[in-house]
Amino acid sequence: MTGLQIHRQEEAAGRITLRLEGTLDGRTAQELRNSLQALGQSEVVLDFAHLREFKDSAVGILTHGLKDGAVQLRGLATHHERMFRYFGVLSSPTTHRAYYTPEDILSV
């Protein structure tokens, strides 16, 4: 079983990017959540683009506390972006949307 590797990159103005590699499942999502809590109120970017496997169960675990902090999500597949949205957590805003989705209509 592969684990999750978290690569921390500090950027200008105190922003921290956590680039995730490996497998994100229930167990590793809890580890990531603990890491996010340890960062406190820092501005954090979670980069999911390099994950090999992303289990749906991880979304429910990660969403606890994400709404409260200054966390941006980057590199999500459409499926996982939608799942985060179901939990009330939005990924980085898109600049242009050419069409609507059923979730947009139903969430109003």
Secondary structure, DSSP 4 states (H G I P E B T S, - for coil): ---EEEEEEE-GGG-EEEEEEEEE-HHHHHHHHHHHHHTTT--EEEEEEEEEEE-THHHHHHHTTTTTTTEEEES--HHHHHHHHHTT---SPPS--SS--HHHHHT-
